[in-house]
Amino acid sequence: MHNSGLPGSDISKTSTYSTVAMSEQLVIQYLKQCRDLTRGFAYRVFPNFWRQWCKQVLEVAEAAKSNKEQIALYETQNLMAAVQQAAEQEFCQHLANGFVKFKNKSLNTLTGEERFSGDILSLVEHSDLEETIAITSITHRADNFFSEQLWAIQQRLALLNDGEKIDERTNPVSPVQFCEALRKVLSSLDIDVKTKIIGYKLFDQDVIGMLDGLYDELNDYLVRQNLLPNLRFVPAGEKPVKAEDAVQDDPSERNEQSSQNEKQEDVQQLQRRASDKLLSGSLNPNDIQYQNSLLNAIRLLQ
């Protein structure tokens, strides 16, 4: 990516999080370094992921039950091996472009839940639906697993975004950005959905699962630049309890609210387990359980 993608300026803007004005030039410098750290991470982990995927497709081909299926899988594996370097470069470029979009306030990557609306079953191709369910399953787990690191990054990146709040759609290093970069790479390749699902499973393990290292790098860098160095993690929805609130708190209301929250969490857990089963490939498309899991996963998306 050319440096001109993040143009410099002498304009100073004041963040709502800080009383110190940060120059446009300084914002660009910080973003470029974050972009380079992200791109460096991608170049480190992507080749291993792609090689493991090629290897697994070859194993599936060797175990194929028909010559037709076997030949098709061998052709897919040959294609994947041939385009590995190009896929790697395109993947890294998509991630780098996310920082340009972030700087221009145009980054708004749709998550799985937002992709579909209305009569989802009749309007969406089955393969696209399965791919979206796979991505949603991956990103939900990753957002939860890396919640503290992501929260800190988003607070610090907000300083580089005129103090405007950032979420997974507008965070250039959130798990959904990595999944969307892979989706874009695969959209131009003739790969069947079954093979794609194998890929997403490995991607979850070999790329998304390694994000904690990148997030530590990014947070450490931003702390060294004195961007909220003393930040303390506050879980979503949590707020300090005042003494007077504690006295007036009604235990029965608190218990009722807690019960409702637990029921809602149970339903979401059931739906996410359903999408996880689809991603793992443990269900046969002809099984009733597969259809039920698909419906549960759709409800989660909606």
C-alpha positions as CSV (number, residue, x, y, z in Angstrom):
1,M,0.0,0.0,0.0
2,H,1.4,3.4,-0.9
3,N,1.9,5.9,1.9
4,S,-0.3,8.4,0.1
5,G,-3.2,6.3,1.2
6,L,-3.1,8.1,4.6
7,P,-2.5,11.7,3.5
8,G,-0.8,14.1,5.9
9,S,-2.0,17.5,7.0
10,D,-1.2,20.2,9.6
11,I,-4.8,20.2,10.9
12,S,-5.1,19.6,14.6
13,K,-8.1,17.9,16.2
14,T,-9.0,17.6,19.8
15,S,-10.1,14.2,21.0
16,T,-13.1,14.0,23.4
17,Y,-11.0,11.6,25.4
18,S,-8.0,14.0,25.8
19,T,-7.4,17.7,26.4
20,V,-4.2,17.5,24.3
21,A,-4.7,18.2,20.6
22,M,-3.3,15.5,18.3
23,S,-2.1,16.6,14.9
24,E,-3.3,14.9,11.8
25,Q,0.3,13.9,11.0
26,L,0.7,12.2,14.4
27,V,-2.6,10.3,13.9
28,I,-1.3,9.0,10.5
29,Q,2.0,8.0,12.0
30,Y,0.3,5.9,14.7
31,L,-2.1,4.3,12.2
32,K,0.7,3.4,9.8
33,Q,2.6,1.6,12.5
34,C,-0.6,-0.3,13.6
35,R,-1.1,-1.2,9.9
36,D,2.4,-2.4,9.6
37,L,2.2,-4.5,12.7
38,T,-1.1,-6.0,11.4
39,R,0.3,-6.7,8.0
40,G,3.4,-8.3,9.5
41,F,1.3,-10.6,11.6
42,A,-0.8,-11.6,8.6
43,Y,2.3,-12.4,6.6
44,R,3.6,-14.6,9.5
45,V,0.5,-16.7,10.0
46,F,-1.3,-16.8,6.6
47,P,1.2,-19.1,4.8
48,N,1.0,-21.9,7.5
49,F,-2.8,-21.6,7.5
50,W,-3.0,-22.0,3.7
51,R,-0.5,-24.9,3.6
52,Q,-2.5,-26.8,6.3
53,W,-5.6,-26.2,4.3
54,C,-4.1,-27.5,1.1
55,K,-2.8,-30.6,3.0
56,Q,-6.3,-31.3,4.5
57,V,-8.0,-30.9,1.1
58,L,-5.5,-33.5,-0.3
59,E,-6.3,-35.9,2.6
60,V,-10.1,-35.5,1.9
61,A,-9.4,-36.1,-1.8
62,E,-7.5,-39.3,-1.1
63,A,-10.4,-40.6,1.0
64,A,-13.1,-39.6,-1.6
65,K,-15.7,-42.2,-2.4
66,S,-15.9,-41.5,-6.1
67,N,-13.5,-40.7,-8.9
68,K,-15.5,-37.6,-9.8
69,E,-15.3,-36.2,-6.3
70,Q,-11.6,-37.1,-6.0
71,I,-10.7,-35.4,-9.3
72,A,-12.6,-32.3,-8.3
73,L,-10.8,-32.1,-5.0
74,Y,-7.4,-32.7,-6.6
75,E,-8.1,-29.8,-9.0
76,T,-9.2,-27.6,-6.1
77,Q,-6.0,-28.5,-4.2
78,N,-3.8,-27.7,-7.3
79,L,-5.6,-24.3,-7.7
80,M,-5.1,-23.4,-4.0
81,A,-1.4,-24.3,-4.2
82,A,-0.9,-22.3,-7.3
83,V,-2.5,-19.1,-5.9
84,Q,-1.1,-19.2,-2.4
85,Q,1.2,-16.3,-2.8
86,A,-1.4,-14.1,-4.6
87,A,-4.0,-15.0,-2.0
88,E,-1.6,-14.1,0.8
89,Q,-0.8,-10.7,-0.8
90,E,-4.5,-10.0,-1.4
91,F,-5.4,-10.9,2.2
92,C,-2.8,-8.6,3.6
93,Q,-3.8,-5.8,1.3
94,H,-7.5,-6.0,2.4
95,L,-6.4,-5.7,6.0
96,A,-4.1,-2.7,5.2
97,N,-7.0,-1.1,3.3
98,G,-9.0,-1.3,6.4
99,F,-6.7,1.3,8.1
100,V,-7.2,3.7,5.2
101,K,-11.0,3.3,5.5
102,F,-10.7,3.7,9.2
103,K,-8.8,7.0,8.7
104,N,-11.5,8.1,6.2
105,K,-14.3,7.1,8.6
106,S,-15.7,4.7,5.9
107,L,-14.8,1.4,7.5
108,N,-18.1,-0.4,8.3
109,T,-17.6,-4.1,7.8
110,L,-20.9,-6.0,8.0
111,T,-21.0,-8.8,10.5
112,G,-23.0,-12.0,9.9
113,E,-26.0,-10.7,11.8
114,E,-26.4,-7.7,9.5
115,R,-25.9,-9.4,6.2
116,F,-29.3,-10.9,6.0
117,S,-32.8,-9.7,6.7
118,G,-36.3,-10.7,5.8
119,D,-37.0,-14.1,4.3
120,I,-33.4,-15.4,4.7
121,L,-34.0,-18.9,3.6
122,S,-35.6,-18.1,0.2
123,L,-33.4,-15.1,-0.7
124,V,-29.9,-16.4,0.2
125,E,-27.9,-19.0,-1.5
126,H,-27.2,-22.0,0.7
127,S,-23.4,-21.7,0.2
128,D,-23.4,-18.1,1.2
129,L,-25.5,-18.8,4.2
130,E,-23.1,-21.5,5.4
131,E,-20.1,-19.3,4.9
132,T,-21.7,-16.5,6.9
133,I,-22.6,-18.9,9.7
134,A,-19.0,-20.1,9.8
135,I,-17.8,-16.5,10.0
136,T,-20.3,-15.6,12.6
137,S,-19.4,-18.6,14.7
138,I,-15.7,-17.7,14.5
139,T,-16.2,-14.0,15.3
140,H,-18.6,-14.5,18.3
141,R,-16.1,-16.8,20.0
142,A,-13.1,-14.5,19.2
143,D,-14.9,-11.4,20.3
144,N,-15.6,-13.0,23.7
145,F,-12.2,-14.6,24.0
146,F,-10.2,-11.5,23.2
147,S,-12.7,-9.1,24.8
148,E,-10.3,-7.4,27.2
149,Q,-7.6,-6.8,24.5
150,L,-10.1,-5.7,21.9
151,W,-11.7,-3.3,24.4
152,A,-8.4,-1.7,25.1
153,I,-7.5,-1.4,21.5
154,Q,-10.9,0.2,20.7
155,Q,-10.5,2.8,23.5
156,R,-7.1,3.7,22.2
157,L,-8.0,3.8,18.5
158,A,-10.9,6.1,19.4
159,L,-8.3,8.7,20.2
160,L,-7.2,8.5,16.6
161,N,-10.9,8.7,15.5
162,D,-11.8,12.1,16.9
163,G,-12.9,10.4,20.1
164,E,-15.7,8.6,18.3
165,K,-16.7,5.2,19.7
166,I,-15.4,2.1,17.8
167,D,-16.9,-1.4,17.6
168,E,-16.1,-4.6,15.6
169,R,-17.4,-3.1,12.4
170,T,-15.2,0.0,12.6
171,N,-12.1,-1.6,14.3
172,P,-9.6,-2.4,11.5
173,V,-8.2,-5.3,13.6
174,S,-11.3,-6.9,14.9
175,P,-11.8,-10.7,14.1
176,V,-14.5,-9.9,11.6
177,Q,-12.0,-7.9,9.5
178,F,-9.8,-10.9,9.2
179,C,-12.7,-13.2,8.3
180,E,-14.0,-10.6,5.7
181,A,-10.5,-10.4,4.2
182,L,-10.5,-14.1,3.7
183,R,-14.1,-14.1,2.3
184,K,-13.0,-11.5,-0.3
185,V,-10.0,-13.6,-1.3
186,L,-12.2,-16.7,-1.7
187,S,-14.9,-14.9,-3.6
188,S,-12.7,-14.9,-6.7
189,L,-11.7,-18.5,-6.5
190,D,-13.7,-21.5,-7.8
191,I,-13.8,-23.4,-4.4
192,D,-16.9,-25.3,-3.2
193,V,-18.5,-24.5,0.1
194,K,-17.5,-27.8,1.7
195,T,-13.9,-27.0,1.1
196,K,-14.4,-23.4,2.2
197,I,-15.8,-24.6,5.5
198,I,-12.7,-26.8,6.0
199,G,-10.7,-23.6,5.4
200,Y,-12.6,-21.5,7.9
201,K,-12.1,-24.1,10.6
202,L,-8.4,-24.0,10.0
203,F,-8.4,-20.2,9.7
204,D,-10.1,-20.0,13.1
205,Q,-7.3,-22.2,14.6
206,D,-4.2,-20.9,12.8
207,V,-5.0,-17.2,12.2
208,I,-7.9,-16.0,14.5
209,G,-6.5,-18.1,17.4
210,M,-3.2,-16.3,17.2
211,L,-4.6,-12.8,17.4
212,D,-3.8,-12.3,21.0
213,G,-0.1,-11.8,20.0
214,L,-1.1,-9.1,17.6
215,Y,-3.4,-7.4,20.1
216,D,-0.6,-7.4,22.7
217,E,1.7,-5.8,20.1
218,L,-0.8,-3.1,19.2
219,N,-1.7,-2.3,22.8
220,D,2.0,-2.1,23.8
221,Y,2.8,0.2,20.9
222,L,-0.1,2.5,21.6
223,V,0.8,2.6,25.3
224,R,4.4,3.6,24.4
225,Q,2.9,6.5,22.5
226,N,1.1,7.5,25.8
227,L,-2.3,6.7,24.5
228,L,-4.3,5.8,27.6
229,P,-1.4,4.0,29.3
230,N,-3.3,3.5,32.6
231,L,-6.5,2.0,31.0
232,R,-8.4,-0.4,33.1
233,F,-10.8,-3.0,31.6
234,V,-14.5,-2.4,32.2
235,P,-16.7,-5.2,30.9
236,A,-19.6,-4.2,28.7
237,G,-22.7,-3.1,30.6
238,E,-20.8,-2.8,33.9
239,K,-20.8,0.5,35.7
240,P,-19.6,1.6,39.2
241,V,-22.3,1.2,41.9
242,K,-23.0,4.2,44.0
243,A,-23.7,3.8,47.7
244,E,-27.2,5.3,47.4
245,D,-28.0,2.9,44.5
246,A,-27.0,-0.1,46.6
247,V,-29.3,1.0,49.5
248,Q,-32.3,1.5,47.2
249,D,-31.7,-1.7,45.2
250,D,-34.6,-4.2,45.3
251,P,-33.4,-7.8,45.7
252,S,-36.5,-9.2,44.1
253,E,-36.0,-7.0,41.0
254,R,-32.4,-7.9,40.8
255,N,-33.1,-11.7,41.0
256,E,-35.8,-11.4,38.3
257,Q,-33.4,-9.5,36.0
258,S,-30.7,-12.0,36.7
259,S,-33.1,-14.9,35.8
260,Q,-34.1,-13.2,32.5
261,N,-30.4,-12.6,31.6
262,E,-29.6,-16.3,32.3
263,K,-32.4,-17.5,30.1
264,Q,-31.3,-15.2,27.3
265,E,-27.7,-16.4,27.6
266,D,-28.9,-20.1,27.5
267,V,-30.8,-19.5,24.3
268,Q,-27.8,-17.7,22.7
269,Q,-25.5,-20.5,23.8
270,L,-27.8,-23.1,22.2
271,Q,-27.8,-21.2,18.9
272,R,-24.0,-20.7,19.0
273,R,-23.4,-24.4,19.6
274,A,-25.6,-25.1,16.6
275,S,-23.5,-22.8,14.4
276,D,-20.3,-24.4,15.9
277,K,-21.6,-27.9,14.8
278,L,-22.1,-26.6,11.3
279,L,-18.6,-25.2,11.2
280,S,-17.0,-28.4,12.5
281,G,-18.7,-30.4,9.8
282,S,-20.0,-32.9,12.3
283,L,-23.5,-32.8,10.9
284,N,-24.8,-34.3,7.6
285,P,-26.8,-32.0,5.4
286,N,-29.5,-34.7,5.1
287,D,-30.0,-35.0,8.9
288,I,-32.9,-33.3,10.7
289,Q,-30.4,-32.2,13.3
290,Y,-28.5,-30.3,10.6
291,Q,-31.7,-28.5,9.5
292,N,-32.5,-27.6,13.2
293,S,-29.0,-26.4,13.7
294,L,-29.2,-24.3,10.5
295,L,-32.4,-22.7,11.8
296,N,-30.9,-22.0,15.2
297,A,-27.9,-20.4,13.5
298,I,-30.1,-18.3,11.4
299,R,-31.9,-17.0,14.5
300,L,-28.6,-16.1,16.0
301,L,-27.7,-14.2,12.8
302,Q,-31.0,-12.3,12.9
